[in-house]
Amino acid sequence: MSVPRRYLPSISALLAFEAVARLGSATQAAAELSLTQSAISRQLKALEDQMGVPLLLREGRGFVLTPKGHEYVRDVRDVLQRLGQATVSARTNAEGGILNLAILPAFGMHWLAPRLQDFARKHPEVTVNLSTRLAPFDFRTSNFSAAIHFGREDWPGVRYLPLLPETVVPVCAPGLISAPLATPADLLHHDLLHLDTRPRGWARWMRALGHRDDLPPGMIFDQFSTMAQAAIHGMGIALLPTFFADPYLTSGQLVLASERTSESIGSYYLVWPEDREEASALRSFRKWLKSQASGM
């Protein structure tokens, strides 16, 4: 659905407004944009006339934002940034461009990041930007090209590339136990640490090994990294993905609380919007990521 043109301000007016809002001075904004002060004033007046509400108030020799101006400038900056990124992408090599990827912290740091040098070497024409997102979002209101998703194929409006199932292992501080525990029930003599995005993780792990009793509540963490630190300090047993736990096990900071492992409650996927044409940068990244996952 297209927006009527009467609601679309000129780029010049938006640039003038953003500069004055940031600098607080029409004189400084004019110098930054290589315009005259009167030209800045005309752009601001045209924008406020089009909006029908005041965005800036004169205060002494400068300007301050009105409440509506504070709200509007945030959206303006987002639009200008996205427009700039789109322009940079359009000017790059037709086979390259920018890939804005939303990642999950643990997977991004411990599985994806160590492999990205290989992608950069094979595809120097693509720039990958990484940002953390813990939950699914609406691609239509973001500038992300793709995202790493954990769970099931339950993200609406996207295509999926399966990467790998999450295999988990219970770990704890070396001083907490003398040897890996023999049965799942033995773990219940210790505090269990939980991840808020995997609320049934322990229950599913126990059930896979034949233990179906209810589990006691325990401390809840929002990221694997903080939960791992709690386990290192002897606060309980954590259920960590093997790719995340391996460095801690190798260094001796953590030990296996049980030698039993199982697949957890879901898998990792690369997802991207199904209603958007696949850009060359995403296509190159998707093919490379598929080869990395298939080599596991």
C-alpha positions in Angstrom: 0.0 0.0 0.0 1.6 3.3 -1.1 1.5 6.4 1.0 -0.1 9.5 -0.5 2.6 12.0 -1.7 1.2 14.8 0.5 2.4 12.8 3.5 6.0 12.4 2.2 8.4 15.3 3.2 11.3 16.1 1.0 14.7 14.6 1.9 16.1 18.1 2.2 13.5 19.1 4.8 14.2 15.9 6.8 18.0 16.5 6.7 17.6 20.1 7.8 15.2 19.1 10.6 17.5 16.2 11.8 20.6 18.5 11.8 18.9 21.3 13.7 17.4 18.8 16.2 20.9 17.3 16.8 22.9 20.6 16.8 20.3 22.9 18.3 21.3 25.6 15.9 20.2 26.6 12.4 23.6 28.2 11.8 25.5 25.0 12.6 23.1 22.9 10.6 23.6 25.2 7.6 27.3 24.9 7.9 27.1 21.1 8.1 24.7 20.8 5.1 26.5 23.5 3.0 23.3 25.7 2.9 22.4 29.2 4.0 20.7 29.8 7.3 17.7 31.1 5.5 17.5 27.9 3.4 17.4 25.9 6.6 14.7 28.1 8.0 12.6 27.6 4.8 13.0 23.8 5.0 11.9 23.8 8.6 8.9 25.9 7.9 7.9 23.8 5.0 8.1 20.6 7.1 6.1 22.0 10.0 3.5 23.4 7.5 3.2 19.9 5.9 3.1 18.2 9.4 0.6 20.7 10.8 2.3 20.6 14.2 5.3 22.5 15.6 8.4 20.4 15.8 11.0 23.0 17.1 10.7 26.0 19.4 13.2 28.9 19.4 15.0 29.3 22.6 17.5 32.1 22.8 19.6 31.8 19.7 18.9 28.1 19.2 16.1 25.6 18.9 14.7 22.9 21.2 12.4 20.0 20.2 8.7 20.0 21.1 7.4 16.7 22.5 6.1 15.8 19.0 9.5 16.8 17.6 11.2 14.3 20.0 9.0 11.5 18.7 9.4 12.4 15.0 13.2 12.9 15.0 13.7 9.3 16.1 11.7 8.0 13.1 13.4 10.4 10.8 16.9 9.2 11.8 15.8 5.6 11.3 14.5 6.4 7.9 17.6 8.3 6.8 19.9 5.6 8.1 18.0 2.9 6.2 17.9 5.0 3.1 21.7 5.5 3.4 22.3 1.8 3.8 20.1 1.0 0.9 22.0 3.5 -1.3 25.4 2.0 -0.2 24.1 -1.5 -1.0 22.8 -0.4 -4.4 26.2 1.1 -5.3 28.2 -1.9 -4.4 29.1 -4.8 -6.7 26.0 -6.4 -8.2 27.1 -9.7 -6.6 27.8 -8.1 -3.2 26.1 -5.8 -0.8 25.3 -5.6 2.8 23.8 -8.4 4.9 22.1 -7.3 8.1 21.8 -10.5 10.2 20.0 -10.9 13.5 21.8 -13.5 15.7 21.2 -15.4 18.9 24.1 -14.5 21.3 25.4 -18.0 22.1 25.1 -19.4 18.6 26.4 -16.2 17.1 29.5 -16.0 19.4 30.4 -19.7 19.6 29.3 -21.3 16.4 28.9 -18.6 13.7 31.6 -16.0 14.6 34.6 -18.4 14.4 33.4 -19.4 10.8 32.8 -15.9 9.5 36.4 -15.3 8.5 36.0 -18.1 5.9 32.9 -16.4 4.5 34.8 -13.0 4.4 37.7 -14.7 2.5 35.4 -16.3 0.0 33.0 -13.3 -0.4 34.9 -10.1 0.1 32.1 -8.3 -1.8 29.6 -8.9 1.0 29.6 -6.9 4.3 28.0 -8.8 7.2 26.5 -6.7 10.0 25.5 -8.6 13.2 22.9 -7.5 15.8 21.5 -9.6 18.7 17.8 -10.4 18.8 16.5 -12.9 21.4 13.0 -13.5 19.9 11.3 -13.5 16.5 10.4 -10.0 15.1 8.5 -8.6 12.1 10.9 -8.3 9.1 8.5 -5.8 7.6 9.4 -3.2 10.2 13.1 -3.9 10.4 16.2 -3.6 8.2 17.3 -7.1 8.8 18.0 -9.3 5.7 17.8 -12.6 7.7 18.0 -14.0 11.2 19.2 -17.0 13.2 16.2 -18.8 14.7 16.0 -21.5 17.4 13.1 -23.8 18.0 10.7 -25.1 15.4 9.4 -23.8 12.0 7.0 -21.4 13.8 8.2 -18.0 12.6 5.4 -16.7 10.3 6.2 -15.2 6.9 9.7 -16.6 6.5 11.7 -19.2 4.6 13.9 -21.7 6.5 17.3 -23.2 6.0 17.8 -25.9 8.7 21.3 -25.7 10.2 21.7 -28.1 13.1 19.9 -29.5 16.1 20.9 -28.3 19.5 22.6 -31.1 21.5 22.9 -30.3 25.1 24.9 -31.5 28.1 24.6 -30.9 31.9 27.7 -29.2 33.3 28.7 -27.8 36.7 31.7 -26.6 38.6 34.4 -29.2 39.3 34.0 -28.9 43.1 30.2 -29.6 43.0 30.5 -33.3 42.2 33.3 -35.8 42.3 32.3 -37.7 39.1 29.5 -37.6 36.5 26.2 -38.6 38.1 24.8 -42.0 37.2 21.1 -41.3 36.7 19.0 -38.2 35.9 17.4 -38.5 39.3 20.8 -37.9 40.9 20.9 -34.4 39.4 17.8 -33.5 41.4 20.0 -33.4 44.6 21.5 -30.3 43.1 20.1 -26.9 42.0 19.2 -26.8 38.3 19.8 -23.6 36.3 17.2 -22.7 33.7 17.1 -20.5 30.6 14.0 -18.4 30.2 13.8 -19.1 26.4 14.0 -22.8 27.1 11.5 -23.1 30.1 11.0 -26.8 29.4 14.6 -27.6 28.5 15.4 -29.6 31.6 12.0 -31.4 31.6 12.5 -32.5 28.0 16.1 -33.7 28.7 14.9 -35.7 31.7 12.0 -37.2 29.8 14.3 -38.3 27.0 16.1 -40.4 29.6 13.0 -41.8 31.1 12.5 -39.5 34.1 9.0 -38.0 34.0 8.6 -36.5 37.5 8.0 -32.8 38.0 11.2 -30.8 38.5 11.8 -28.3 41.2 12.1 -24.6 40.3 15.5 -23.0 40.0 17.3 -19.8 39.0 16.4 -18.5 35.6 18.8 -16.7 33.2 18.2 -14.8 30.0 21.4 -15.9 28.3 23.7 -19.0 28.3 26.7 -16.8 29.1 25.4 -15.7 32.5 24.1 -19.2 33.3 27.5 -20.6 32.5 29.1 -18.2 34.9 26.7 -19.1 37.6 27.6 -22.8 37.1 31.3 -22.0 37.2 30.7 -20.4 40.6 29.0 -23.5 41.9 25.4 -22.2 41.9 24.0 -25.3 40.3 24.0 -27.5 37.1 23.4 -25.9 33.8 22.1 -27.4 30.6 24.3 -26.0 27.8 24.6 -26.6 24.0 27.7 -28.7 23.3 29.2 -25.9 21.0 28.9 -23.5 24.0 30.0 -25.9 26.7 33.1 -27.3 24.9 35.5 -24.4 25.6 34.6 -24.5 29.3 35.0 -28.2 29.5 38.4 -28.0 27.7 39.7 -25.4 30.1 38.4 -27.2 33.2 36.2 -24.4 34.4 33.2 -26.8 34.0 32.9 -30.6 34.1 30.2 -33.0 32.9 27.5 -33.5 35.5 26.3 -36.5 33.4 27.7 -38.3 30.5 24.3 -38.6 28.9 23.4 -36.1 26.1 20.3 -35.7 24.0 18.8 -33.4 21.4 17.1 -30.5 23.0 13.7 -28.9 22.2 14.6 -27.6 18.8 17.0 -26.8 16.0 18.8 -23.7 14.6 17.6 -22.2 11.3 18.5 -19.4 9.0 15.3 -17.5 8.2 14.5 -14.7 5.8 11.3 -13.0 4.6 9.4 -15.0 2.0 7.8 -11.9 0.5 11.1 -10.2 -0.3 13.3 -10.8 -3.3 16.5 -12.6 -2.2 19.4 -10.3 -2.6 22.7 -11.5 -3.9 24.4 -11.0 -0.5 21.8 -13.1 1.2 22.0 -15.8 -1.5 25.8 -16.0 -1.1 25.6 -16.2 2.7 22.8 -18.8 2.6 24.8 -21.1 0.3 27.9 -20.7 2.4 26.0 -21.3 5.6 24.4 -24.5 4.2 27.9 -25.9 3.4 29.1 -25.1 6.9 26.1 -26.8 8.5 26.4 -29.9 6.2 30.0 -30.3 7.2 29.2 -30.8 10.9 
